[in-house]
Amino acid sequence: MKTGIVGWRGMVGSVLMQRMGAERDFDHIEPVFFSTSQAGGAAPDVGRGAGRLLDANDLEALAGCEVIVTCQGGDYTNAIHPQLRAGGWRGYWIDAASALRMKDDAVIILDPVNRDVIDAGVRAGIRDYIG
């Protein structure tokens, strides 16, 4: 599953990266790293070679991902998410920012507290999951 990761260098993103590494989550996805400020630089090596950072504002590159995990913040979410959806992107948006929390078509992620709500959201076709 091609998974875009945005905001991985910040405080929240770096903790997420550590957890994903410890849990070996990168073994189960095809990670693609994006940057708002260092596109073209070396991406982190998570056991698959470093690759290059893609531009986090490149809607076409983002739309090529089945999942986008972002810890970039609410301003980024408010700028990029509606454009992707308006362009027909049907992937999963997983966001640490609260920008989409009150949307009717979003599920708040509090796993394992609300795991049943998350599972029901997936079954119902919900595509936005907010931390």
C-alpha positions in Angstrom: 0.0 0.0 0.0 1.6 3.2 -1.2 1.6 5.5 1.9 2.6 9.2 1.8 4.1 10.5 5.0 4.2 14.3 5.6 5.5 16.1 8.6 7.7 13.3 9.8 10.5 15.5 11.1 8.5 17.5 13.7 7.9 16.6 17.3 4.7 14.5 16.6 6.0 13.0 13.3 9.4 11.9 14.7 7.6 10.0 17.5 5.3 8.4 14.9 8.4 7.4 12.9 10.0 5.8 16.0 6.9 3.9 16.8 6.4 2.7 13.2 10.0 1.6 13.1 9.7 -0.3 16.5 6.4 -1.9 15.4 7.9 -2.8 11.9 5.0 -1.0 10.2 7.3 0.0 7.3 7.5 -3.7 6.4 3.8 -3.6 5.4 3.6 -0.4 3.4 5.4 1.3 0.5 6.4 4.5 2.3 6.8 7.7 0.2 8.2 10.7 2.1 7.1 14.3 1.4 8.6 17.6 2.6 7.3 21.2 2.4 10.8 22.6 2.5 13.4 20.0 1.4 11.9 18.3 -1.7 14.6 16.5 -3.7 16.7 15.8 -0.6 17.3 12.4 0.8 14.3 10.7 2.4 14.8 8.7 5.6 15.9 5.1 5.2 13.4 2.9 6.8 15.0 -0.3 5.6 14.2 0.1 1.9 16.8 2.6 0.8 16.6 6.3 1.3 15.0 7.5 -2.0 14.2 11.2 -2.5 11.7 13.5 -0.7 8.8 14.6 -2.8 7.1 18.0 -2.6 4.3 17.9 -0.1 2.4 20.5 -2.1 2.5 18.4 -5.3 -1.2 17.3 -5.6 -0.4 14.8 -8.3 2.3 13.0 -6.3 0.1 13.0 -3.2 -2.9 11.6 -5.2 -0.7 8.7 -6.3 -0.8 7.5 -2.7 -3.5 5.2 -1.3 -2.9 6.6 2.2 -1.5 9.9 3.4 -0.4 10.2 7.0 0.3 13.7 8.0 1.7 15.4 11.1 2.3 18.6 9.3 -0.4 20.7 11.1 -3.8 22.2 10.5 -2.7 24.9 8.0 -1.3 22.2 5.7 -4.5 20.1 6.1 -6.8 23.0 5.4 -4.7 23.9 2.2 -4.2 20.4 0.8 -7.0 18.0 1.9 -9.9 19.9 0.1 -7.9 20.1 -3.1 -7.2 16.4 -3.1 -10.8 15.5 -2.4 -12.0 18.0 -5.0 -9.7 16.3 -7.5 -11.4 13.0 -6.9 -8.8 11.4 -4.6 -10.4 8.6 -2.7 -7.5 7.5 -0.5 -7.3 7.4 3.3 -6.2 10.6 5.0 -4.8 10.0 8.5 -4.0 13.3 10.3 -2.6 14.3 13.7 -4.0 17.8 13.3 -7.5 18.7 14.6 -8.5 20.7 11.5 -11.0 18.1 10.3 -12.2 16.8 13.7 -15.7 18.3 13.4 -16.4 17.2 9.9 -19.3 14.7 9.5 -17.3 12.4 7.3 -14.3 12.1 9.6 -13.6 9.7 12.5 -11.5 10.6 15.5 -8.8 8.1 16.1 -8.4 7.1 19.8 -7.4 3.5 19.3 -7.8 1.4 21.3 -10.4 3.4 23.1 -12.7 3.7 20.1 -11.5 0.9 17.9 -15.1 -0.2 17.2 -15.9 3.3 15.9 -12.8 3.2 13.7 -13.7 -0.3 12.3 -17.3 0.8 11.7 -16.0 3.9 9.8 -13.8 1.7 7.6 -16.8 -0.6 6.8 -18.9 2.5 6.1 -16.4 3.9 3.6 -15.1 6.8 5.7 -11.7 8.0 4.4 -10.6 10.6 6.9 -9.2 9.6 10.3 -8.2 12.4 12.6 -6.0 12.3 15.8 
